Amino acid sequence: MEVLSSNEFYEISGLNEIAILQIKPGVFDHITDLELSRELVETIARIDRNRNFKALVFYNDRDSFTNKKYEVFLNRILEKKPGCREHDEPCFQEKNMRFREVNMLNHLIKSIASLQLLVVSGIQGEVVTPFVGASLVADFRFASETATLSMIHNKYGLHPSGAMPFFLSNYLHHSKAMEFQLQDKIDANEAMGLGLFNKLLPDENFVDHLIKETQRFTNLKYCTIRDTKRLTTFNRKSLNDYFDFEASLLNL
């Protein structure tokens, strides 16, 4: 496996016709770093232009997107004001950092949504709202058998980020999409029952299983993959409109 790009935030490797993006445990320490985010988007774009690659796989390390780690990040940027009422909107002492988190994630999702490659996502361990949402952009979605999807945004009075409402409204009935987002957490089996994952994979050697599933499709011709994806994702043209509406609604 050849390492194509690596830092504290992520690592991208190449394995034959598959590019593999690993999200590291320190993601919330670097998620608002403009330079690292720009580098990631540019690297993914170069991979998409390289016809030796037919698929991009992205997945999280087991302890990268836990409730605990995301709460440390949120508590660092939330402002504690005396006299705040329970139903007040969250107040950020570092508002720009929150805006960068949302905008940079949205930019990454838009970039991935436009790829001609097959995109495969893998979720393992406990995963919080933003990455759950981002994982839904993938053409094929997998989770470990014990994965838990945490809707932690509800605890802090935040909106469901990572384009989760957009993707869920395309995949599920409206009432199911609403129910999903307003719960505390959803286990992998429940999400699988809703059709959000193609398959649940064993916890042990999860990444190996993820790559093996991807290899089922990389024997196809590049042009077949490209044109099938272009046609199947035609209705995603409205994703940009969704992000514009989100920005206007939240004053991003």
VEXDREN-2710 file (C-alpha; in Angstrom, 1 decimal):
% VEXDREN-2710
k/r/px/py/pz
1/MET/0.0/0.0/0.0
2/GLU/1.5/3.4/-1.1
3/VAL/1.0/6.4/1.1
4/LEU/-0.1/9.4/-1.0
5/SER/-0.7/12.0/1.7
6/SER/-0.5/12.0/5.4
7/ASN/-0.8/14.4/8.4
8/GLU/-2.3/14.4/11.9
9/PHE/-5.9/14.7/10.5
10/TYR/-5.9/11.9/7.8
11/GLU/-3.9/9.6/5.6
12/ILE/-4.6/8.7/2.0
13/SER/-3.1/5.5/0.5
14/GLY/-3.3/3.7/-2.8
15/LEU/-3.9/0.0/-3.2
16/ASN/-4.1/-1.0/-6.9
17/GLU/-7.2/0.7/-8.2
18/ILE/-8.5/1.9/-4.8
19/ALA/-7.6/5.1/-3.0
20/ILE/-8.1/4.8/0.8
21/LEU/-8.8/7.8/3.1
22/GLN/-8.3/7.1/6.8
23/ILE/-9.7/9.6/9.3
24/LYS/-7.4/9.6/12.3
25/PRO/-8.3/10.0/16.0
26/GLY/-7.0/13.6/16.2
27/VAL/-9.6/14.8/13.7
28/PHE/-11.3/17.3/15.9
29/ASP/-8.0/19.0/16.7
30/HIS/-7.5/19.8/13.0
31/ILE/-11.0/19.8/11.5
32/THR/-11.0/23.6/11.2
33/ASP/-7.5/23.9/9.8
34/LEU/-8.0/25.6/6.4
35/GLU/-4.7/24.5/4.9
36/LEU/-5.2/20.8/5.8
37/SER/-8.8/20.9/4.5
38/ARG/-7.7/22.5/1.2
39/GLU/-4.9/19.9/0.9
40/LEU/-7.4/17.1/1.4
41/VAL/-9.9/18.4/-1.2
42/GLU/-7.1/19.0/-3.8
43/THR/-5.6/15.5/-3.2
44/ILE/-9.0/13.9/-3.7
45/ALA/-9.5/15.9/-6.9
46/ARG/-6.1/14.6/-8.2
47/ILE/-7.1/11.1/-7.4
48/ASP/-10.4/11.6/-9.4
49/ARG/-8.4/12.8/-12.4
50/ASN/-6.1/9.7/-12.2
51/ARG/-7.8/7.0/-14.2
52/ASN/-5.7/4.4/-12.6
53/PHE/-8.1/4.7/-9.6
54/LYS/-11.7/3.5/-9.8
55/ALA/-12.8/3.9/-6.2
56/LEU/-12.3/6.1/-3.2
57/VAL/-12.8/4.4/0.2
58/PHE/-13.1/6.6/3.3
59/TYR/-13.5/5.4/6.9
60/ASN/-12.9/6.5/10.5
61/ASP/-10.6/5.0/13.1
62/ARG/-12.7/3.5/15.9
63/ASP/-12.0/6.3/18.4
64/SER/-11.9/9.3/16.0
65/PHE/-15.6/10.4/16.1
66/THR/-16.7/9.5/19.6
67/ASN/-19.2/11.5/21.7
68/LYS/-16.4/12.3/24.1
69/LYS/-14.0/13.7/21.5
70/TYR/-16.7/15.8/19.8
71/GLU/-17.9/17.2/23.2
72/VAL/-14.4/18.3/24.0
73/PHE/-14.4/20.2/20.7
74/LEU/-17.8/21.7/21.2
75/ASN/-17.2/22.7/24.8
76/ARG/-14.1/24.5/23.7
77/ILE/-16.0/26.8/21.3
78/LEU/-19.4/27.1/23.1
79/GLU/-19.8/30.2/25.4
80/LYS/-21.2/29.6/28.9
81/LYS/-23.5/32.6/29.6
82/PRO/-25.2/33.1/33.0
83/GLY/-29.0/33.3/32.7
84/CYS/-29.2/31.3/29.5
85/ARG/-32.6/29.7/29.1
86/GLU/-33.0/26.0/28.2
87/HIS/-34.5/26.7/24.8
88/ASP/-32.0/29.5/23.7
89/GLU/-30.0/28.7/20.7
90/PRO/-26.3/27.7/21.3
91/CYS/-24.0/30.6/21.8
92/PHE/-20.4/30.2/20.5
93/GLN/-17.5/32.2/21.9
94/GLU/-15.5/31.0/18.9
95/LYS/-18.2/31.4/16.3
96/ASN/-15.8/31.5/13.4
97/MET/-14.5/28.1/14.4
98/ARG/-18.0/26.6/14.3
99/PHE/-18.7/28.2/11.0
100/ARG/-15.4/26.8/9.6
101/GLU/-16.3/23.3/10.9
102/VAL/-19.6/23.4/9.0
103/ASN/-18.4/25.1/5.9
104/MET/-15.3/23.0/5.5
105/LEU/-17.2/19.8/6.0
106/ASN/-19.8/21.0/3.4
107/HIS/-17.1/21.8/0.9
108/LEU/-15.6/18.3/1.4
109/ILE/-19.0/16.7/0.9
110/LYS/-19.6/18.7/-2.3
111/SER/-16.2/17.6/-3.6
112/ILE/-16.9/13.9/-2.9
113/ALA/-20.4/14.1/-4.4
114/SER/-18.9/15.3/-7.7
115/LEU/-16.4/12.5/-8.0
116/GLN/-16.6/10.2/-11.0
117/LEU/-15.0/7.4/-9.0
118/LEU/-17.0/5.0/-7.0
119/VAL/-17.2/6.2/-3.4
120/VAL/-17.4/3.8/-0.5
121/SER/-17.8/4.8/3.2
122/GLY/-17.1/2.8/6.3
123/ILE/-18.3/3.5/9.8
124/GLN/-17.0/1.8/12.9
125/GLY/-17.3/2.4/16.6
126/GLU/-19.2/5.4/18.0
127/VAL/-19.8/8.0/15.3
128/VAL/-21.3/11.5/15.8
129/THR/-23.7/13.4/13.6
130/PRO/-21.3/15.3/11.2
131/PHE/-19.5/12.1/10.0
132/VAL/-22.7/10.1/9.9
133/GLY/-24.1/12.7/7.6
134/ALA/-20.9/12.9/5.5
135/SER/-20.8/9.1/5.1
136/LEU/-24.2/9.2/3.4
137/VAL/-22.7/10.9/0.3
138/ALA/-21.0/7.5/-0.6
139/ASP/-22.3/5.3/-3.4
140/PHE/-21.8/2.2/-1.2
141/ARG/-22.1/2.4/2.6
142/PHE/-20.9/-0.1/5.2
143/ALA/-20.7/-0.2/9.0
144/SER/-19.1/-2.5/11.6
145/GLU/-21.6/-4.8/13.3
146/THR/-21.3/-2.9/16.6
147/ALA/-21.3/0.6/15.2
148/THR/-23.4/3.3/16.9
149/LEU/-24.7/6.4/15.2
150/SER/-24.9/9.2/17.8
151/MET/-27.2/12.1/17.1
152/ILE/-25.3/14.3/19.6
153/HIS/-26.4/17.5/17.9
154/ASN/-29.7/17.2/19.8
155/LYS/-28.0/17.4/23.2
156/TYR/-26.4/20.8/22.3
157/GLY/-29.4/22.2/20.4
158/LEU/-27.4/22.2/17.1
159/HIS/-28.7/21.4/13.6
160/PRO/-27.9/18.0/12.1
161/SER/-24.8/18.8/10.0
162/GLY/-22.9/16.9/7.3
163/ALA/-25.9/17.2/4.9
164/MET/-27.7/14.5/6.9
165/PRO/-31.2/16.0/6.3
166/PHE/-30.5/16.2/2.6
167/PHE/-29.4/12.6/2.2
168/LEU/-31.9/11.1/4.6
169/SER/-34.8/12.8/2.8
170/ASN/-33.6/11.2/-0.4
171/TYR/-33.2/7.7/1.1
172/LEU/-36.1/7.5/3.6
173/HIS/-39.7/8.5/3.9
174/HIS/-40.0/12.0/5.5
175/SER/-41.3/10.7/8.8
176/LYS/-38.5/8.1/9.1
177/ALA/-35.9/10.7/8.2
178/MET/-37.2/12.9/11.0
179/GLU/-37.4/10.1/13.5
180/PHE/-33.8/9.1/12.7
181/GLN/-32.4/12.6/13.4
182/LEU/-34.4/13.2/16.6
183/GLN/-33.3/10.1/18.4
184/ASP/-30.4/9.9/20.8
185/LYS/-28.6/7.1/19.0
186/ILE/-29.2/4.4/16.4
187/ASP/-27.3/1.1/16.3
188/ALA/-26.0/-0.3/13.0
189/ASN/-28.7/-3.0/12.8
190/GLU/-31.5/-0.5/13.0
191/ALA/-29.8/1.7/10.3
192/MET/-29.3/-1.4/8.2
193/GLY/-33.0/-2.2/8.4
194/LEU/-33.7/1.2/7.0
195/GLY/-31.5/0.6/4.1
196/LEU/-28.8/3.1/5.0
197/PHE/-26.0/0.5/4.7
198/ASN/-25.3/-2.1/2.0
199/LYS/-23.9/-4.6/4.5
200/LEU/-22.7/-4.8/8.1
201/LEU/-19.1/-6.0/8.3
202/PRO/-17.2/-7.8/11.2
203/ASP/-15.5/-5.6/13.7
204/GLU/-12.3/-7.6/13.4
205/ASN/-10.3/-6.6/10.4
206/PHE/-13.0/-4.1/9.4
207/VAL/-10.9/-2.3/6.9
208/ASP/-9.8/-5.5/5.1
209/HIS/-13.5/-6.4/4.7
210/LEU/-14.2/-2.9/3.5
211/ILE/-11.6/-3.1/0.8
212/LYS/-12.7/-6.6/-0.2
213/GLU/-16.3/-5.3/-0.7
214/THR/-15.0/-2.5/-2.9
215/GLN/-13.0/-4.8/-5.0
216/ARG/-16.2/-6.5/-6.1
217/PHE/-16.8/-3.5/-8.4
218/THR/-13.3/-2.3/-9.5
219/ASN/-13.0/-5.0/-12.1
220/LEU/-15.6/-3.0/-14.2
221/LYS/-14.4/-0.6/-16.9
222/TYR/-13.7/3.0/-15.8
223/CYS/-16.2/4.4/-18.4
224/THR/-19.0/2.1/-17.1
225/ILE/-18.4/3.2/-13.5
226/ARG/-18.3/6.9/-14.6
227/ASP/-21.4/6.9/-16.7
228/THR/-23.5/4.8/-14.3
229/LYS/-22.6/7.1/-11.5
230/ARG/-23.3/10.3/-13.5
231/LEU/-26.8/9.1/-14.4
232/THR/-27.6/7.6/-10.9
233/THR/-26.6/10.8/-9.1
234/PHE/-28.4/13.2/-11.4
235/ASN/-30.8/14.3/-8.7
236/ARG/-27.9/15.4/-6.5
237/LYS/-27.7/18.6/-8.5
238/SER/-29.9/20.1/-5.7
239/LEU/-27.2/19.5/-3.1
240/ASN/-25.7/23.0/-3.7
241/ASP/-29.1/24.5/-3.2
242/TYR/-29.4/22.6/0.1
243/PHE/-26.1/24.0/1.3
244/ASP/-27.1/27.5/0.3
245/PHE/-30.4/27.2/2.2
246/GLU/-28.5/25.9/5.3
247/ALA/-26.1/28.8/5.2
248/SER/-29.0/31.4/4.9
249/LEU/-30.9/29.7/7.7
250/LEU/-28.0/29.6/10.1
251/ASN/-26.3/32.8/9.0
252/LEU/-23.1/30.9/8.1
END
